[in-house]
Structures are given as structure tokens and as C-alpha cells.
Amino acid sequence: MANTPYPDDPTDILRDVLKLERVDADEHASTFVGHTPPQTGGRVFGGQVMAQSLVAASHSVDADRFLHSMHCYFIRPGDATQPLHITVDHHRDGRSFSVRHVEVTQHDKVILSLTCSFQTESGGVEHHEPMPEGIPHPDRLPPISALVGMIDDPAAQELAYNRPFDIRYAYEPMFLRPAAEKVNRNIVWMKTFTPVNVSPNVAAAGLAYASDYTILESVLRNHGVTWSQPDKSVASLDHAMWFHRPFNLDDWLLFVQESPSAQSARGLGIGHIYTIDGDLVATVAQEGMIRLPQYD
């Protein structure tokens, strides 16, 4: 680790990503520029673009309006060497809700389209799906750096040391070999390595960032596919999130993911995110393209 170019505190990557440059703003729209941190691959991580889009949108609403949902499409891969141009259309500000539409462009082409909604806090009925029982405590599980950090390969080193979240697998990891059991479920604990002092809306953007890491593993695990399998192609197509309750990014969060269906080179993942005390804080859905060489 001492000879790698990666930061001593990987969470600094998230802090830098969530800082945007405001270019212009009026009552109808606002524009920002975002940047991608150094990385070995040439593409922008989809979770990063989602997070930056949500931060941009949050800058256009009153401080008492909190993000409760987002829906986006990944339209083109992003170029990690170029700035991200983020435009927010201020669609509507009602008595309780504000709706925003965000487009992110590079090279004069849209790479992501996102719609999100913010709401003032309101009373009402409450319930939530309970957290699964019997999940190992995160302190009993190894960090990713202990699983692949010793591998002398740029992709393995970036996985181990260049992610802003500490992610720990409750199920057998599938980086290098298929899991022993084929199931349509994947469970991880995650939190930032160090505390982050941000608003609830920026925390939601940070959670959107992390939610894009592992959700399609619920599809891959069910079919014995590993991340290291040659000649495969995996890409996020769309992503949706609903934010239910407040949370802290630097406290352990349990991400329970399941895949109800895969077909036509697409797989669907559904996830629930809980605090360590069992409160459901977010629900996630993502469909991804999964092309495997045996089906070409």
C-alpha cells in the first residue's frame, strides 16, 4: 500500500466528488461542473455521476426539503479524463414537493438523465420491512483490502485501496472465483472509512454513490459469474432509489440485494439498506446489461 498512488484516507475521494463548481443559476435552471478522481480505467463510475447529479439538484431547493426519490438512466459511458457538465432544470416547487431534472453531458452528448424529488418533512403512517436476522457483524468480516490487496494488478489495487467506502461481504466474495452456492442474493455492510460532515441531502447522494457498487452481484452470483471472468460485459442501464429515513454515512449500513429476474442480457437487482439497528433507510432498484461470451 505504501507504494500506491492512492490516498491515505479513501473517503477523501467521496469528499472531492461531492464538491461541484457552480457555473450559473437562475429561477429556472442551474449549471455545475464536476470532476472525476484519478483512476486506472477510462470510464466514470456510474455511482459518481448519480451522486454529483443529486448534489447539483439539492443546491436548488430550500434547506428544509429532503430528497425522497430519484430515477435515472445511464445513456453513454463517461470519459474519466473530461469534466462533467451538469444542468438542473427546476421543474416545480409546490407547497411540499420540489421536482428537478438533471442532465449530465460530455462532448456535447448526454451521458446520464436523472429526475429526483424533494419533500418537506411531514407526519403520516409508518412501517418498514424488517432487517434479516443472523447476518454476521461487520467487525467479524474482512475488508476488501484483505481479500485482494495483495494481488499485483491495477484493478485489484484500485478495488482494495481506491474506493471511499469500506465494504464487507456477509456472503462469500466473488472477485476471483464463483461462490460455492448459486443464490440470487448478495449482502454487504458498508460505511465511509472516516466521518463525513454533510447535509442529509448530500448524505443521500453519497449513499447513491455506494449503491451502484454491488447490486448486480445478486444476478452474477446466481449464475456462477465472477468479476474476473474474461470477455464478459456488465453495465448499469438504469437506477432508482427511495430514501425513507435519516442515516449517517460513517455508520455501518447493511445492503441486502436480491435479483427477481434476468433475461435478454439484462438482470434486475432490488436492494434494501438498513442501519445497524435495523431501520430501513433506503430502497434501491437497478437493471444492468450482462453479456456473457457463451451467449454471443
C-alpha positions in Angstrom: 0.0 0.0 0.0 2.9 2.4 0.8 3.9 2.5 -2.9 0.5 3.0 -4.4 -0.8 6.4 -5.6 -4.0 6.1 -3.6 -5.0 8.4 -0.8 -4.3 7.6 2.9 -8.0 8.3 3.6 -10.0 6.8 0.7 -13.1 8.7 1.8 -11.4 11.9 0.6 -12.4 10.6 -2.9 -16.0 11.0 -2.0 -15.5 14.4 -0.4 -13.9 15.6 -3.6 -16.5 14.1 -5.9 -19.3 15.8 -3.9 -17.8 19.3 -4.4 -19.1 20.9 -7.5 -18.3 24.1 -9.3 -21.3 26.3 -9.8 -21.3 27.9 -13.3 -24.7 29.7 -13.4 -28.1 29.8 -11.8 -31.5 31.5 -12.1 -35.0 30.6 -11.1 -35.5 28.2 -13.9 -32.2 26.3 -14.1 -28.7 25.9 -12.7 -25.4 24.5 -14.1 -22.4 23.0 -12.5 -19.1 21.2 -13.4 -18.0 18.0 -11.7 -14.7 16.1 -11.9 -13.6 12.5 -11.8 -10.8 11.5 -9.4 -7.7 9.7 -10.9 -8.4 6.1 -11.7 -6.9 3.2 -13.7 -9.9 2.8 -16.0 -11.1 5.3 -18.6 -14.8 5.3 -17.7 -16.5 7.3 -15.0 -18.1 5.2 -12.2 -21.9 5.5 -12.6 -22.5 5.9 -8.9 -20.3 9.0 -9.0 -22.4 10.7 -11.7 -25.6 9.9 -9.9 -24.2 11.4 -6.7 -23.0 14.6 -8.4 -26.3 15.0 -10.1 -28.1 14.7 -6.8 -25.8 17.2 -5.1 -26.4 19.7 -8.0 -30.2 19.2 -7.7 -30.1 19.7 -3.9 -28.4 23.1 -4.3 -31.6 24.4 -6.0 -34.1 23.5 -3.2 -34.8 25.0 0.2 -32.8 23.5 3.1 -35.9 22.0 4.7 -36.7 19.9 1.6 -35.1 16.4 1.7 -34.5 14.0 -1.2 -37.0 11.2 -1.2 -36.7 9.6 -4.6 -34.5 9.5 -7.8 -34.8 7.7 -11.1 -32.0 7.8 -13.7 -30.8 6.3 -17.0 -27.2 5.7 -17.9 -27.2 6.7 -21.5 -23.5 6.7 -22.5 -20.2 5.8 -20.7 -18.5 8.8 -19.2 -14.9 9.9 -20.0 -12.9 10.0 -16.8 -10.4 12.5 -18.3 -13.0 15.1 -19.0 -15.2 17.4 -16.9 -18.9 16.6 -16.3 -21.3 19.3 -17.3 -24.4 19.2 -15.1 -27.6 21.0 -15.9 -30.5 21.2 -13.4 -34.0 22.1 -14.7 -36.1 23.5 -11.8 -39.3 21.8 -12.9 -41.6 22.5 -10.0 -41.7 23.9 -6.5 -45.0 23.1 -4.8 -46.2 23.5 -1.2 -44.5 20.3 -0.1 -42.5 18.9 -3.0 -39.8 20.1 -5.4 -39.1 18.2 -8.6 -35.8 18.5 -10.5 -34.5 17.1 -13.8 -30.8 16.7 -14.3 -28.7 16.0 -17.4 -25.0 15.3 -17.4 -23.1 15.9 -20.7 -19.7 15.3 -22.1 -18.5 16.1 -25.7 -22.0 17.7 -26.2 -23.8 14.4 -25.6 -25.9 13.3 -22.7 -24.4 10.5 -20.6 -27.0 10.5 -17.8 -30.6 11.7 -17.3 -32.0 11.9 -13.8 -35.2 13.0 -12.2 -35.5 13.5 -8.5 -38.0 14.8 -5.9 -37.6 16.6 -2.6 -40.2 16.9 0.2 -40.6 18.9 3.4 -40.9 16.7 6.5 -44.5 15.5 7.1 -46.3 13.3 9.6 -48.1 10.1 8.5 -48.3 6.3 8.9 -45.1 4.4 9.3 -43.9 0.8 8.8 -40.9 -0.9 7.1 -39.7 -4.4 6.1 -37.6 -5.8 9.0 -33.9 -6.4 8.5 -32.9 -10.0 8.0 -31.6 -11.9 11.1 -28.4 -13.8 11.5 -26.2 -11.6 9.4 -22.5 -11.6 10.7 -21.5 -8.3 12.4 -19.2 -6.2 10.1 -16.4 -6.3 12.6 -16.2 -10.0 12.1 -15.8 -9.7 8.3 -12.6 -8.8 6.4 -12.3 -5.6 4.4 -11.8 -5.8 0.6 -8.1 -4.8 1.0 -7.6 -8.1 3.0 -9.1 -10.1 0.1 -7.4 -8.7 -3.0 -4.9 -6.1 -1.7 -2.0 -8.5 -2.1 -2.7 -9.0 -5.8 -0.2 -7.1 -8.0 -2.7 -5.9 -10.6 -4.0 -2.4 -11.1 -7.7 -3.4 -11.0 -7.2 -5.3 -7.8 -5.2 -2.5 -6.2 -7.9 0.1 -7.1 -10.6 -2.2 -5.7 -8.7 -2.6 -2.5 -7.5 1.0 -1.9 -9.3 3.5 -4.1 -12.9 3.3 -3.0 -14.3 5.7 -0.5 -16.4 3.1 1.3 -15.4 0.2 3.5 -17.4 -2.7 2.1 -17.5 -6.1 3.8 -19.2 -9.2 2.4 -21.6 -11.2 4.5 -21.6 -13.9 1.7 -18.6 -15.4 0.0 -17.0 -12.7 -2.2 -16.9 -13.4 -5.9 -14.0 -11.4 -7.2 -11.7 -14.2 -8.4 -13.9 -17.4 -8.3 -17.6 -18.3 -8.3 -19.2 -18.5 -4.9 -19.8 -22.1 -3.8 -23.5 -21.6 -3.7 -25.6 -20.1 -6.5 -28.2 -17.9 -5.0 -29.9 -14.7 -6.2 -28.9 -12.8 -3.1 -26.0 -10.7 -2.1 -25.4 -8.9 1.3 -22.7 -6.4 2.2 -22.0 -4.0 5.0 -20.7 -0.6 4.0 -19.7 2.8 5.5 -17.2 5.5 4.8 -13.7 5.0 6.3 -13.8 8.3 8.2 -16.6 10.6 9.3 -18.2 12.9 6.7 -20.0 16.0 7.9 -22.6 16.7 5.3 -26.3 17.7 5.0 -28.9 14.9 4.8 -29.3 15.6 1.0 -25.6 15.2 0.4 -25.6 12.1 2.5 -28.3 10.7 0.3 -26.1 11.5 -2.7 -23.2 9.6 -1.1 -25.5 6.6 -0.5 -26.5 6.6 -4.1 -22.8 6.5 -5.0 -22.3 3.4 -2.8 -25.5 1.7 -4.0 -24.0 1.2 -7.5 -21.1 -1.0 -6.4 -22.6 -4.4 -5.7 -26.3 -4.6 -6.6 -25.8 -6.5 -9.8 -23.9 -9.2 -7.9 -27.2 -10.6 -6.9 -27.6 -11.5 -10.6 -24.0 -12.7 -11.2 -23.9 -14.8 -8.0 -27.0 -16.7 -9.1 -25.3 -17.8 -12.3 -21.8 -18.5 -11.1 -20.2 -15.5 -12.7 -17.2 -13.7 -11.3 -15.9 -10.2 -11.8 -12.7 -11.6 -13.2 -14.4 -13.8 -15.8 -12.9 -12.9 -19.2 -14.9 -11.4 -22.1 -17.9 -10.5 -20.1 -19.6 -7.1 -20.3 -21.5 -5.6 -17.4 -23.0 -2.1 -17.4 -25.7 -0.3 -15.4 -28.7 0.7 -17.5 -31.0 2.5 -15.0 -31.1 3.1 -11.3 -33.8 4.1 -8.9 -33.7 4.9 -5.1 -36.2 5.9 -2.5 -34.9 7.4 0.7 -37.0 6.7 3.8 -35.2 7.8 7.0 -32.1 9.8 8.1 -28.8 7.9 8.4 -25.1 8.6 8.7 -22.7 7.5 6.0 -20.0 6.8 8.6 -22.1 4.3 10.5 -22.4 0.7 9.3 -25.3 0.2 6.8 -26.5 -3.3 5.7 -27.3 -3.6 1.9 -29.5 -6.6 1.2 -29.8 -7.3 -2.5 -31.9 -9.8 -4.5 -32.5 -10.5 -8.1 -36.0 -11.4 -9.1 -35.3 -11.8 -12.8 -32.7 -11.9 -15.6 -33.5 -12.2 -19.3 -32.4 -10.9 -22.7 -28.9 -10.0 -21.5 -30.4 -7.9 -18.7 -30.6 -8.6 -14.9 -32.6 -6.8 -12.3 -31.4 -6.2 -8.7 -33.6 -5.0 -5.8 -32.0 -3.8 -2.6 -32.9 -2.6 0.9 -30.4 -0.6 3.1 -30.7 -0.7 6.9 -28.9 0.9 9.8 -27.1 -1.5 12.1 -30.0 -1.0 14.5 -32.5 -2.3 11.8 -34.1 0.8 10.5 -34.8 0.7 6.8 -33.3 3.9 5.3 -33.5 3.3 1.5 -34.8 1.0 -1.2 -32.8 0.5 -4.5 -33.6 -0.9 -7.9 -31.2 -1.3 -10.8 -31.3 -3.1 -14.1 -28.0 -3.9 -15.8 -26.8 -5.3 -19.1 -24.9 -8.6 -18.6 -23.4 -10.0 -21.7 -21.5 -13.3 -21.3 -19.4 -14.9 -24.1 -21.2 -18.2 -24.1 -24.4 -16.4 -25.2 -22.8 -14.5 -28.1 
